[in-house]
Amino acid sequence: MEFPFIHTNFWDALIAVPAIIVLIEVLKIFLPSLSAGIPAIANGLGLMISIFIAHPHSLWTGIVMGVIYGVTAVGAYAVFVAAIHSYRDKKAIESL
């Protein structure tokens, strides 16, 4: 069995990752008890976007890129939240 040659596109990641982040935020608004499953949901959304939209020609490419999209979205979201918390904590300490 030969491994697939994965062609990724800059626009795939530029559109897919923010789309996953926005969809996760919308889900958090309507289903706030879902916070523990956010990484799994992000990976599921990444798989769906990749398999059905970005790479419909190859299942293996869709799976690999879908996981990459999901993990990237979770990581980008975590970094953003950590930066906001750090900024707020720094401002709270400076106001004392």
Order of alpha helices (4+ residues) and beta strands (2+ residues): alpha-alpha-alpha
